[in-house]
Amino acid sequence: MMCSGSSTAKIKILIIGPLGAGKSSLAYAINKKYGVPRLNLDEVHRVKNGGYRSVSEQFGILNDFLKNNASWVMEGCQKMLYEKVKPDLVVDMRISRLLAAWRFTVRFWKAKKLAGKEIAPDLPVQAYHYRKITLSKILEWDSTNKELNAEIGAFLKNVKVPILTCKSFKDYQEVFSTIDKFNA
């Protein structure tokens, strides 16, 4: 997806973090500001009917995106996908467990309000999945995020490019400044 921006940045950015960290919000902000194509790895993994794509389909989508885009912003927590890309910059959005749980729970309740209503086709695939989440799924989510944080920590130990930490909207300016330095 290409959105208009002041100019197209020449950079490959990977944003990783647990569920509810704000990865999509930051990716949209970068996409809008810099005009780089955005790929949501969770949307590559899932389909809107609540199912999942095959591994070969996922890698096909990823490879097509990489082949067609010299610059990009990619976000998600699908390790088998993000470990295959070669970014210029990684943004670590691991946040506190309490904040992540709060954001996820709010997202669940907002999605529940959509139950039985028509959802716009351009909404992220997560809107479909969160509608089907039960309270027990929210409780399971915490252990999933612990696993995701551990996977991300292990991945980041081997990263050979700059890593920025972003915990909220307040940190966006540092991310933008770093992107500007890449393009100076």
N, C-alpha and C positions, 0 to 999 in steps of 0.2 A: 504494500500500500504506500503510495507516494502522496505526501501532502505538501502544500506550498510552504516554503520557508524563505528566509532572507537570502540564503544561498545554500547550495548543497555542500555539506561537509565531506571531506575526504577522510573518513575514519570508519573503523569497524568496532562497534561497541557491543559487549555482552553484559547484560544485566541479569544477575542471579540472586535468588533469595527464596525464603519459604513462602508458603501460601499467605496472602494478605499483607505482604511486605510493601507493596506499592510499585512493583516492577512495571506493570502496565501503564500506570500514571506517568512514570518517568519516561518510559519509551515513547508514549504519545507526545510528551512535551518535547523530547529531542526530535522526533519526527516532524512536529509542527515547526519548531524553531529552525532546524537545519535542513529540512527537506530530504532526509535520508530515508530509504525504505525501512519499514518495520516488519519484523516477523515475531509472532508470539508462539513460542515453542509448545505451549500448552494447547493452542489451537491446532498445531500440527499433530499433536498426540491424540486429541479428542475430536469427535464429530458431534454435530448438534443434536443428534437423536439420543445422546447419552452414552454412546459406545466409544470405541477406540479404533484408530487406524492400525493396520498391520505395521510391523517394523519396516518392511520394505517400502510401504507407502510413505511412512514418515521420513525415511532417508531420501526417498525420491523427491519429496517436497523440499526438504532442506537442501539437497544438492542442486535442484533447479533454482532455488532462491539465490544460493551462493554463486552459481554460474552466471546469473543474470544481473547481479548487483556487486559492484566493486566496493561500495560503501554501504553500511547498514547499521541498524540498531536491532538487536535480538534480545528477547527476554523470555524467561521461563525457569522452570525447575526440573526439566526433563534431562537428567544427567547424560543419558546415552546420546542425546542430540547435542547438548552444549559442549561436551568434551570433544566433539569432532570439528569444531570451528576454530579459526585462528584470528581472534580479535586483536585490535591494537590497544584496547582499553577494557578492563573489567570493572563493573560497578557491583560491589558487594552490598546487598540490601538486607542482610540478616539483621533482624530487629529483636527486641526483647520478647520473651515468650508471652508476657502479659499483653503487650501492645498487639502482637500478632493475633492472639486469641480474641481480643476485643474487635479488631478489624474484620476478622473472619466471621465472627458472630453477627456483626452489623451487616456484613455482606449477605449472610444467610437470611436475616430477617427482611432485608430489602428484596431479595429474590423471592421469598415466600409471598410477598405482596403481588408478585407477577403471576402467581399460580392461576391457571385458568384464563389468563389474558394472552392476547396475541403479542408476540415479541418481534420487534423489528429485526429483519434479516441481517442487518449490519452490526448488531450487538455481538460482543465477544461470545465465544462458545461457552464461557464460564457461566453466563446468565442462564443457560439451559441446565447446566449441571447443578448449580446452587439451588435451583427451584426444587430439586429432588432430594435435597439433603435433609436428614432427620436430626433430631437432637443427639442421637447416639453417634451420628456421623461427625458432628461437631466435636464430640468427646474423643473420637478416634483420631481426629485431625491433629491433636496435640502431639501424639506419638509419631505421626507422619512428619510433622515439622521438625521434630528432634532428629529423625533420620535424614531429612533434607539438609538440615544445618550441618550435620556430620559429613555428609557427602560433599557439600560446598566447601567446608573447611579443608577436607582432604584435597579437593581439586585446586583450591587456591594456593596450597603449599607448593604446587608444581608450576604455577603460572609464571611466565617470564615477561609479562607486560605490566604496565602500571595498573594498580588496583586502587580504586577509590571506595570509600565507605560512604553510603548514603542511607540515612535513617528516616528522613522526612523531606517535605517540600523545602525546608530551610537549607538543605544541603544541595539543592538543584544548582545554585549559582556556582558552586565549586565544580560540579560536573560540567556545566556550560563553559566555565573558564578553561578547564582542561581541554575540552573539545576545541575551543578557540586557539589554544596553544598548538595543537596538532595541525591546525590549518593556517597558522601564521606564516 
